Every structure is written in structure tokens, then in C-alpha cells.
Amino acid sequence: MNKHSRIYLLSIFLLTILLGCRLETNKPDIERAISDLTDKFTQLPKGKAKQSDFYRLIRTVTIGEKNIQLQLRSSPENLKDPQQIIIIINPKGQYYAIPFFSNTYRDYWNFQFDKPIPNIKKTNTTFEKEFITAINTLNLNDTLGTGRQIFYEILISLINCEIVSENESLQFAGLFPKENNDLPAENWDSCFDRFHKNFEAIKKGMHPSENFYYYNAYYDKHNERIYQINHPNQWRGIKFNPQIKVYRQDCISLLLDM
């Protein structure tokens, strides 16, 4: 082997090492993302071993052209009040984890026509604030509509929401009892009254733009929530800063012993 061949092979070897290091650097530390979040929000339950195993991966969505990854993770469903986490990962491998709390934490969702449960520890933040902080921190809230795209991918692809329209109001037609003896039970009449107020408010604000006819309410069946989004500046050239109204669609009932 001559001198030039040895130099060539050495160059290939060094390049392989450098690329490997770069790929490893861009690999997000999911375990740390979850651990840091559960430390920050003590309302989130913790596993005894790896948090990334405790909060199992439910679904991954990749925005291919922008190399952005979204993860939905959930604590075990057999817990009394299972919780979820959303992780956003940018092309550099940087991550930001957002709590996706259950309806127990009503201050986090800032539910319309609803009040926080007195004995439940407050989160002192909202989903809207956490999402905006996430995309700003990850430099994903640009003027090209990336933040908006991420948000709607979360609604449609990650948590599988259904669009709410005037003619598709079945989600308002009946009660969705949630059995939990740790939460105060609700009167059926008060739940029906809340559901009616929810539907009337959603229907009234369903078409926020006079120039574009589109629906802005999304039904999260798994969590019994409806998200209504108003983003007055839809055009590119403006960063995404949505106004999110959330409506609770469950009704707390006592768990009856059989």
C-alpha cells in the first residue's frame, strides 16, 4: 500500500468517526427530557426505574421535509389518573417536553365554563404557554409557518383529533362519565348545562375569518376535550401565537362497588 492510499484510508476512517460523533450528538436524550419534566411538574407520576420506559411511546410523528419529530408518551393506563407527555425534537436533536395533563388539572387547560378542583395542586401554567415556550426555545417559531404546522400535526396526527362542525355535534349529545372516587362527583344537570354552553360557544366562534371558511375546533376523544384555536394572522411572515380555548367534555361520577 502506497503513501497516498494510506492517507486516503486514514481520511475515510477519521470522517467516519466524526460523522458518528455528530449523529450521536444530534440524538435526543429522551430519558433526561422526561426526568427533567417530572422533576419540574411533581403532578406527573414517576416510575421506579427508567422514566422513558414508564412513559411508554404511544405515537411518533415526523415532519419529513423539516426533520422535526413529535412524540406522545403515556404513563401506564392502569393508574388512577394516567398522564401524558409530548416531546418536540428539532433537526439539531434539541428537545422540549410538554405536559399533556389529564382533565384533573383544570387550571392547566383553563377550561371554559369550568373551575379548578380546590384540593388539586395547581400547575401555574397552561398548555398554550408551554407550547409557545417549546417552539420558541427550539427556534421553530419562524415566519414560514413551522410553529403552526407543528401545532396542527400535534392535533391531527399525534393525538388524532376530529374536526368539529355544526352538523357533527354527536360529541355534545350524551354524557361521558369518568369514574374517579378521588375527585368530587358532578351533578348530571350541571354537566349537561356545561356541554350546552360548550357547544354554543364553539359554534359561535367556529369560523373566525371572514375571508377563509375553515373549522377551528378539534375533538380529542381519548381525553374528552375540545380545542378551539384562533390565530388571527394566518399569513406567512408572522410567528405563530394562537389563542387556545379548551372545553371539558367529561362528567365525574363515583365508582360504584359491585
Order of alpha helices (4+ residues) and beta strands (2+ residues): alpha-alpha-alpha-beta-beta-beta-beta-alpha-alpha-alpha-beta-beta-alpha-beta-beta-beta-beta
